Amino acid sequence: MADETNNLTKVKLLVSITDTKQDDLLNLLLDDSEARLLSYINQDGNNATAFPDEMSWLLREITIRRFNRIGDEGKKSSGESDVTATWSDDDVADYAAYLSKYRKKKGSNGIARFV
């Protein structure tokens, strides 16, 4: 993974946090988000142990989604007055197009199959 301190600093900037009171929570969310993304990348047999540095923006974006949803876990939507928020069931799937190049494709091990 890219420099954890750098990701933490950028996440805090994006959510307007200027103190260190929530650093432990944000670091946990960064770690959990990285584990989810690696699990997605590795589900076809890859053995990646670190999330690609060039995709750090995605790690931060998913971390922020999870941070903003704290207290609303499990909800699909929430509304108050004229404002409604709707959340995706699977944050990682929303970014599948960006992650697909890191996944090992089924049948890509050089074996030809005839039907």
Buried (B, 14 or more C-beta within 10 A) or exposed (E): BBEEEEBBEBBBEEBEBEEEEBBEEBBEBBBEBBEBBBEBBBEEEEEBEEBBEEBBEBBBBBBBBBBEBEEEEEEEEEEEEEEEEEBEEEBBEBBEEEBEEBBBEEEEEEEEEEE
